[in-house]
Amino acid sequence: MDEEKKNNITDNKTEKLNENSEISQNKEEIKNINDNEKTSEKTEEKKPELKIVEGSNRVKSQKTKKTKAKPPKKASGIKKLKAIKPTKKNMRKFVKTNKTSLIALIAIIVLLISAFIFNSNNVIKIGEKQVMFSKEYSMSSKADFYVSGENIFYVSKDGMIFLDKKGETLWSDTFTMSAPYMLSDGDYAAVADSNSKTINVYDKTGRLYQIATAGPITTFAINPIGCCAVVCKVNDDYRVDVYSNTGETMFECARASKDGIPLGIDVSDDGTIVSITLVNYNDIKIKSSVLFYYTVKADAQSTESSDGLVSAIEVPESIAGIVRFLPDNHCIVAGDKSMMNIDCSSKNAFDKKWEKVFDNYVTAFDIVNNKEIAIAYGEAIDITDEKSVAVENTLHWYNLNGKEIAYVQAEDRITDISSSKRGTIITVDKEFTAYTSRGRELWKYSALQNVTGMQFYNSEDRVILITPTKMQLLDVKKGVTMQEEEEHVTEEKNNEENSTENTSNNE
């Protein structure tokens, strides 16, 4: 027993010596760690946490592996703040790492520069330097123009002149009219005098033929192959005639005035159908009708009517003043309150394809390149309809199925629309704005002088500007508002005053 106690005492002493040795070794390691950390910034010293291990009287470190203690981690973000050496490798690495941020920054800078340039150039003065060529005339000449490709039909009371893209005269035809009125389609133009009995028809080569009517002309039309349809008044009734592109009579019929006053007329692109609109004011309520006739005798004989009437469509409580054929023998009829598409392609079976009734009065109408219909809304028909009032003074584009494809808001009443395959120009007082048929604004022209018309030339950024005493071919700039220069306007006003004075003296 004594020997066993001695052995236990010896073992306990040995364990205490070992414990003291391990504690001394740990202290030495901690000291070394502290010495290594003296060169860094002031850091709070931490001693290893000691704990009692169950089942033993020894004290040991929390870390079980006897590895060299690592220094504390550095604070996060220090690496990002380190200066980058301007080497290609570092720059590529920086750009790759911050690619998204750099793209956003560049986009912001570009937008700011674009906004600055736009605001600086959004309004420009336009004068003689933008004029490619011009033609001056007296106010009494009653000049009118029509653009056909790169050529221009220029008519006045003294005759017709055909101009090229440089403003040079290609040919001219002399006549005398008091107030010439020109209509056109494709490469053809027809000119009639107010209350006269004569119409001249032209193409790019000159005068094709002349029509002498039985009475004063009330309305007429020209189609893309040179056929001309005319309504004239004979005594108290009306007569309708259609002429071929050689001037020969193709069709004629009479209409009694009691049936209505003819307002609109057109002949199909192939010349086989003529359509007129009649407006009847005799009843308490206004009503209109659209009549369709075959112009070819063989087709006319296939109808039940003796004069070739194939179809008649009523338009109640509306003034149907416009009728316009499309290349596929569909016909658009527009009134002050409605619009419809008549399918005339089937033999002896003309049907209304669709009709759209408006909540606002129509103030202007035009066909855009035989592909869309442009209509300007005026005041609301029902002034208590808030929705209709809200869309006053707007321009709407429809496709040939009657579906609206775009619209824009104007500042005031739209009084005129001029369309071509280049786009649509609307007139609001002396403000002219050009749009695509999807409603995208191309440019604005703010006139100080009296401008009677504006038409696209052969591109979106070239137009002819028509005043009472001058026609100008202008270069315009997309995306801006162009204002006339004061000197240019003063000169134009002086020309108008001189023209007025000369006209008075002549009278």
HELIX and SHEET records of a PDB file:
HELIX    1   1 ASP A    2  ASN A   36  1                                  35    
HELIX    2   2 GLU A   37  THR A   39  5                                   3    
HELIX    3   3 LYS A   88  THR A   97  1                                  10    
HELIX    4   4 LYS A   99  ASN A  121  1                                  23    
HELIX    5   5 GLU A  128  GLN A  130  5                                   3    
HELIX    6   6 MET A  139  SER A  141  5                                   3    
HELIX    7   7 SER A  257  ASP A  259  5                                   3    
HELIX    8   8 LYS A  297  GLN A  301  1                                   5    
HELIX    9   9 GLU A  386  ALA A  390  1                                   5    
HELIX   10  10 GLU A  486  ASN A  506  1                                  21    
SHEET    1   A 2 LEU A  50  ILE A  52  0                                        
SHEET    2   A 2 VAL A  59  SER A  61 -1                                        
SHEET    1   B 6 VAL A 123  ILE A 126  0                                        
SHEET    2   B 6 THR A 481  GLU A 484  1                                        
SHEET    3   B 6 GLU A 441  SER A 446  1                                        
SHEET    4   B 6 GLU A 431  TYR A 435 -1                                        
SHEET    5   B 6 GLY A 423  VAL A 428 -1                                        
SHEET    6   B 6 ASP A 416  SER A 420 -1                                        
SHEET    1   C 4 VAL A 131  GLU A 136  0                                        
SHEET    2   C 4 LYS A 470  ASP A 475 -1                                        
SHEET    3   C 4 ARG A 462  ILE A 466 -1                                        
SHEET    4   C 4 GLY A 453  SER A 459 -1                                        
SHEET    1   D 4 ASP A 144  SER A 148  0                                        
SHEET    2   D 4 ASN A 151  SER A 156 -1                                        
SHEET    3   D 4 GLY A 159  LEU A 163 -1                                        
SHEET    4   D 4 THR A 169  THR A 174 -1                                        
SHEET    1   E 4 PRO A 180  ASP A 185  0                                        
SHEET    2   E 4 TYR A 188  ASP A 193 -1                                        
SHEET    3   E 4 THR A 198  ASP A 203 -1                                        
SHEET    4   E 4 GLY A 206  ALA A 212 -1                                        
SHEET    1   F 4 ILE A 217  ILE A 222  0                                        
SHEET    2   F 4 CYS A 228  VAL A 234 -1                                        
SHEET    3   F 4 ASP A 237  TYR A 243 -1                                        
SHEET    4   F 4 THR A 249  ARG A 255 -1                                        
SHEET    1   G 4 ILE A 261  VAL A 267  0                                        
SHEET    2   G 4 ILE A 273  ASN A 280 -1                                        
SHEET    3   G 4 LYS A 287  TYR A 294 -1                                        
SHEET    4   G 4 LEU A 309  PRO A 316 -1                                        
SHEET    1   H 4 ALA A 320  PHE A 325  0                                        
SHEET    2   H 4 HIS A 330  GLY A 335 -1                                        
SHEET    3   H 4 SER A 338  ASP A 343 -1                                        
SHEET    4   H 4 ASP A 351  VAL A 357 -1                                        
SHEET    1   I 4 ASN A 360  VAL A 368  0                                        
SHEET    2   I 4 GLU A 372  ALA A 380 -1                                        
SHEET    3   I 4 THR A 394  ASN A 399 -1                                        
SHEET    4   I 4 GLU A 404  GLN A 409 -1                                        
END                                                                             
